[in-house]
Amino acid sequence: MRVTALYRHPIKSHGREALERIRLEAGQAMPNDRRWAVAHDSAKADGTKWAPCANFSRGAKAPQLMAINAVLDDATDMVTLTHPDRDPITLHPVRNAGSLISWVMPLVPQDRALPARVVELVARGFTDTPFASVSLNNMASHHAVEALAQSALSPLRWRGNIWFDGAAAWEEFEWIDRDLRLGSAMLRVKERITRCKATTANPETGESDVDTLRALNILGHQDFGIYVEVTQSGDVALGDQLELL
């Protein structure tokens, strides 16, 4: 099995960035993945600790967010955001929080909880799990969903960190509590990822156009991908081997 793609999401639910290599640290999420999050006006999150996704603006409630791309400058922590319906903007998510909220406001439904502030959690990140997780996604499983949905789908719908090929479709679900070697890092598979309505949105347009959840439920579940925990620090690059131990 080989790594085919690497992604991080500097601002949770507000864009993805393709990478060629990354350093994974034991007990942490992918560096700068979901480091920042946009809390809505009913949120209890304050940035002092992890908080669940219900506190944040996200694609499940605002599908237009799914069409954002993001590029993070690691030296300055400045993020450049682009969207087909917005002018590009470069900002620091915390220092320029007002600009970020103004930029994203037209992309969220006005009859729901609205973006209000930006919170930050550096090493831990606002992943969708109570533990610091990295998500792995199998290209064969993605193609299986395309067949079920009878539609070509962008892998970006799944907002995954690491993509791999060389395994059978859905084989990854059999790896729970197993160890993986990825590049020079070691991982422990923790759980399957249960999916939400964000995956129904086209990542190029932000329009909900394919019922991915209905396709998954044909199989009797709503899961795609697996969460892993980094147990040994190491480097990972495109083309690296993924080995089940």
Helices and strands as residue ranges (DSSP letters): E 2-8, E 17-19, E 21-24, E 36-40, G 53-55, G 63-67, E 69-73, E 78-83, E 86-91, H 97-104, G 105-107, E 115-120, E 134-138, H 139-149, G 155-158, E 162-165, G 171-175, E 179-182, E 185-194, G 197-200, H 212-217, E 223-232, E 234-237, E 242-244
